[in-house]
């Protein structure tokens, strides 16, 4: 059996390449964290379908196209969605 000199052990990839790989990982993680934090604070747009439907319903009621009972009935059905 051949003796192995611990001081001359070669793992295959030099240590400076592992450090470079770790540095690249840290940079990517930092950039990802900055992007995540900046998007988290952005306001989200309102849900268009329900807002649009309720707006149209209010316009129909204001024009007199539907009765008050019909208006309340439809608004309740929109709120259940």
N, C-alpha and C positions, 0 to 999 in steps of 0.2 A: 504494500500500500504506500502510496506516495504522500509525503508530508506536505501540508498546505501552510504556506507562510501567510499569516493573518495580515501583516503589514502590506503585502503586495496583492491583496484580494481585489479583483476587478469585477464589479457588479454588471458590467456591460455598458451602462450609460453613465457618463461622467457626472459628477456632482453638480457642476455648473449648469448642465442641461436640465437637471431636476429643479434647480433653483430658478432658472429661466421659465420653465413650465409653470412653476408655482406662482411666479410673478405675473405671468400672462393670465392665469386663473384669477388672481386677485384683481387685476385690472378689469377683466370681464365681469366679475362679481360686483365691483364698484359701479361700473357703468350700468349694469342691470338694476342695481339698487337705486341709482339716481333716476333712471327712466321710470321705475315703478313708483317712486315717491312723487315724481312730477305729475304722473297721470292720475294718481290717487286723489289729488286735490282738485282736479278739473271737474267743473260742474257737468252733470249728465243731462242730456236733453230730455224733456218731458216725454211721456208716452204719447205719441201722436194719435193713434186710433181712437182711444177713449176721449181725449181732449177734443179731437176734431168732431166726434159724434155728439158730445155734449154741447159743443158750440153750435153745431147745426140744429140741434134740438131746441136750444134757446132762441135761435133765430126764427125757427118755425113758430114757436110760441109767441114771440114778439110780433110777428106778422099776422098772427091770428089764424094760422093754418091748422093748428091743433088746439084742443081745449086744455084747460088747466088740469083736469083729471088725467087726460092722455099724457100730458107733459110729465106729471109726477110719476105715472106708471112707467113710462119709458126711462126716466132718470133712475128709478129704483132698479130697473133691469140692467142699466149700465153700471150701477154701483156694485151689483152682484158679480160682475165679470172679473 
